[in-house]
Amino acid sequence: MEYEILDVTKIRKLLFLGPNGSYSDFAKDKFIDAFDINCVSTNLKSISGIIKALKDENTENIAAVIPIENSIEGIVRETLDNLASMKKEGFKIIAETTMDVEHALIGYGNKKDIKIIRSHPQALAQCKQYIQANFPDTLIEEATLSTSAAVKSLNQKEKNIAAIASTACADMYGAPVIEKSINDEVNNKTRFILLGKFLAPQTGKDKTSITFSTENKAGALSKVLTILDSYNINMSYIDSRPSKKELGEYIFYIDFEGHITDEKVQMAFADLKPLLKMFYVIGSYSAI
């Protein structure tokens, strides 16, 4: 198999889930520093909007940073659902990074005056115990597209409204921090991926992500797992999502240790492909 190895010097535009001050924004900066990317950064309001922009432009000059997994809330379904749809355009995961997530309560009023708290649904869920312990049942939780969007929406005159986001985001928008470290779990991390039209080079510490669908028959998935096991390929993640085409039909996602250019991985793929209706390598990559 022939693959085009990563050449980040071609990236001129980098999309991220915004607005500025989101955890995706800070993850984006981490990728830029790691690969010394010279590009313009553009924020979009949703993960699906970012995927659409990648497909519409469909060039090696564009890349994107989106969240894929949180250590508390699990996989980001919107991201997972979109990855299989990128097969036609050939976008792949070319790197991943993990960011510590430490939420703060941000607003212009006093804690006792707060009637509404805004944030991304995952952030609200990650602070559920804090909210229940500190606010009455009448509190209104409003979902926003990102934590930074919640902070950006705050108004100095609306002292009964607060947001949940990072202290760095509060600093960026000049909003007061009411209380720090309000996460229910201390060890809260989010994994972000960098998507582009390249294949990352082999490092010896690589992970490969694939997506596929099988015939809707008993034992179909078992055969896939048996083949991977026969080549001593160690899986680290497996999930399934409805295909949205036919009831009972699923698209599967698997992460495993190794790189697509590894001989045993290529041999396993050769055995797998005849069994599958759809197969796509989402990427081989390492963490930064």
C-alpha positions in Angstrom: 0.0 0.0 0.0 1.1 3.6 -0.8 0.4 6.4 1.6 1.3 10.1 1.6 3.3 10.8 4.8 2.5 13.9 6.9 3.7 17.2 5.6 2.4 19.9 7.9 4.1 22.7 6.0 1.1 22.4 3.6 -1.4 23.3 6.3 -2.6 26.9 5.9 -5.9 26.9 7.7 -6.7 25.2 11.0 -10.3 24.9 12.2 -11.3 24.4 15.8 -14.4 24.3 18.0 -14.9 27.9 19.2 -15.2 30.6 20.0 -11.7 31.6 21.3 -11.0 30.4 24.8 -12.5 26.9 24.4 -10.5 23.8 25.3 -10.3 23.1 21.6 -8.6 26.5 21.1 -5.9 25.6 23.7 -5.5 22.1 22.2 -5.1 23.8 18.8 -2.2 25.9 20.1 -0.6 22.8 21.4 -0.7 21.2 17.9 0.6 24.4 16.3 3.6 24.5 18.7 4.4 20.7 18.3 4.4 20.8 14.5 5.5 24.4 14.0 2.4 25.0 11.8 2.3 28.3 10.0 -1.5 28.8 9.5 -4.6 30.9 10.1 -6.9 29.6 12.8 -10.6 29.8 12.3 -13.2 28.8 14.9 -16.6 27.3 14.1 -19.6 26.7 16.3 -20.1 22.9 16.0 -18.2 19.7 15.3 -20.5 18.9 12.4 -19.8 22.3 11.0 -16.1 21.7 11.1 -16.5 18.4 9.3 -18.6 20.0 6.6 -16.0 22.8 6.1 -13.2 20.2 5.7 -15.3 18.3 3.1 -16.3 21.4 1.3 -12.7 22.7 1.0 -11.3 19.2 0.5 -7.6 20.2 0.3 -4.4 19.3 2.0 -4.1 22.9 3.1 -6.8 22.6 5.7 -6.9 20.7 9.0 -9.0 20.7 12.1 -8.9 20.1 15.9 -11.9 18.5 17.6 -12.6 16.7 20.9 -13.0 12.9 20.7 -13.1 11.6 24.3 -13.5 12.8 27.9 -12.2 10.7 30.8 -15.5 11.3 32.7 -18.2 11.5 30.1 -16.6 9.1 27.5 -16.6 9.3 23.7 -17.8 12.5 22.0 -20.6 11.0 19.9 -20.8 13.8 17.4 -17.2 13.3 16.5 -17.4 9.5 16.3 -20.5 9.7 14.1 -18.7 12.0 11.6 -15.4 10.1 11.3 -16.7 7.4 9.0 -18.2 10.0 6.7 -14.7 11.3 5.8 -13.7 8.3 3.7 -14.4 9.9 0.4 -12.3 13.0 1.1 -9.5 11.0 2.8 -9.2 13.0 6.0 -7.4 11.2 8.7 -6.4 11.6 12.4 -2.7 12.7 12.2 -2.1 13.3 15.9 -3.8 13.4 19.3 -3.2 15.3 22.5 -4.8 15.3 26.0 -5.8 18.5 27.9 -6.5 18.7 31.6 -10.0 20.0 32.2 -10.5 22.2 35.2 -13.8 24.0 35.3 -14.7 27.3 37.1 -17.9 29.1 37.8 -17.7 32.4 36.0 -20.1 35.4 36.1 -20.6 39.0 37.1 -22.9 38.4 40.1 -22.6 36.7 43.5 -23.0 32.9 43.8 -26.2 33.3 45.8 -27.9 35.3 43.0 -27.3 32.8 40.2 -30.5 31.5 38.6 -29.1 30.3 35.3 -25.8 28.4 34.5 -24.7 28.0 30.9 -22.1 25.7 29.4 -21.5 22.8 27.0 -23.6 19.8 28.0 -20.5 17.8 28.9 -19.2 20.5 31.2 -22.6 20.7 32.9 -22.5 17.0 33.4 -19.0 17.1 34.7 -20.1 19.6 37.4 -23.4 18.0 38.2 -22.7 17.2 41.9 -21.3 20.7 42.4 -24.5 22.2 40.9 -26.8 20.0 43.0 -24.9 20.8 46.2 -24.7 24.5 45.7 -27.9 25.6 43.9 -31.7 24.9 44.3 -33.7 22.6 42.0 -35.1 25.7 40.4 -31.7 26.5 38.8 -31.9 26.5 35.0 -29.1 24.8 33.1 -28.7 26.1 29.5 -26.6 24.2 27.0 -24.3 26.0 24.7 -22.1 24.8 21.8 -18.9 25.3 23.7 -17.7 26.4 27.2 -16.3 29.5 25.7 -19.6 30.4 24.0 -21.1 30.3 27.4 -18.6 32.8 28.8 -18.8 35.0 25.7 -22.6 35.2 26.2 -22.3 36.7 29.7 -23.5 40.2 30.2 -22.4 42.5 33.1 -26.0 43.5 33.6 -27.3 39.9 34.0 -25.8 39.1 37.4 -28.1 36.1 37.8 -26.5 34.2 34.9 -23.2 32.3 35.2 -21.1 30.1 32.9 -18.9 27.0 33.4 -15.5 27.1 31.6 -11.8 27.4 32.3 -10.1 30.2 34.2 -8.1 30.9 31.0 -11.3 31.4 29.1 -12.5 33.8 31.8 -9.3 35.8 31.6 -9.6 35.9 27.8 -13.0 37.5 27.9 -12.4 39.6 31.1 -15.1 37.8 33.1 -14.8 37.4 36.9 -14.2 33.9 38.3 -16.7 33.2 41.1 -15.2 29.8 42.1 -12.4 27.6 40.9 -12.0 23.8 40.6 -15.7 22.9 40.6 -15.2 19.6 38.7 -16.9 16.6 40.3 -13.8 14.5 39.4 -10.3 15.9 39.9 -8.7 13.8 37.1 -10.7 15.2 34.3 -9.1 15.1 30.9 -10.2 15.5 27.3 -8.5 14.0 24.3 -8.4 16.0 21.1 -7.5 14.9 17.5 -5.9 16.7 14.6 -7.6 15.9 11.3 -5.9 16.4 7.9 -5.3 14.8 4.5 -2.0 13.1 5.5 -0.7 10.0 7.2 1.5 10.6 10.2 4.9 8.9 10.0 5.7 5.8 12.1 7.1 6.6 15.6 7.1 3.2 17.4 4.4 4.6 19.8 1.5 4.6 17.3 -2.2 4.0 17.5 -4.4 3.1 14.5 -8.1 3.8 14.3 -10.4 2.0 11.8 -14.1 2.1 11.1 -16.0 -0.6 9.2 -19.4 -2.2 8.8 -20.2 -5.9 8.4 -23.0 -8.0 6.9 -25.9 -8.1 9.4 -25.2 -11.7 10.3 -24.4 -13.6 13.5 -20.7 -13.8 14.2 -19.6 -11.2 11.7 -17.9 -9.0 14.3 -16.4 -12.0 16.0 -14.6 -12.9 12.8 -13.1 -9.4 12.7 -11.9 -9.6 16.2 -10.5 -13.1 15.7 -8.4 -11.9 12.7 -6.9 -9.0 14.7 -6.1 -11.4 17.6 -4.5 -13.9 15.2 -1.9 -11.2 14.3 -1.4 -10.3 17.9 -2.9 -6.8 17.4 -3.8 -5.3 20.8 -7.1 -3.4 20.8 -7.5 -0.4 23.1 -11.0 0.7 22.2 -14.1 -0.7 20.4 -17.5 1.0 19.9 -20.5 0.9 17.6 -22.9 3.4 16.3 -26.1 3.0 14.2 -25.5 3.3 10.5 -28.6 5.5 10.2 -29.4 3.6 7.0 -31.0 0.3 8.2 -32.4 -0.8 11.5 -30.0 -3.2 13.2 -27.0 -2.2 11.0 -24.0 -0.7 12.8 -20.7 1.0 12.0 -17.9 -0.2 14.2 -14.9 1.8 15.5 -11.7 0.1 16.7 -8.4 1.6 18.0 -5.4 -0.7 18.3 -1.6 -0.4 18.9 0.5 -0.2 15.8 0.9 1.7 12.5 -0.8 1.1 9.2 2.7 0.6 7.6 3.5 -2.3 10.0 3.6 -5.6 8.1 1.3 -7.4 10.5 -1.3 -4.6 10.3 -1.3 -4.7 6.5 -1.6 -8.5 6.5 -4.5 -8.3 9.0 -6.2 -5.7 6.7 -5.8 -7.9 3.7 -7.7 -10.7 5.6 -10.4 -8.3 6.9 -11.4 -6.4 3.8 -13.2 -9.4 2.0 -15.5 -9.8 5.1 -16.5 -6.1 5.3 -19.1 -4.0 3.6 -17.2 -0.8 4.4 -13.7 -0.3 5.6 -11.7 2.9 6.3 -8.5 3.6 8.1 -9.2 6.8 10.1 -5.5 7.3 10.8 -2.3 6.0 12.3 -0.9 8.5 14.8 0.9 9.2 18.1 0.2 11.5 21.0 2.0 14.8 21.5 
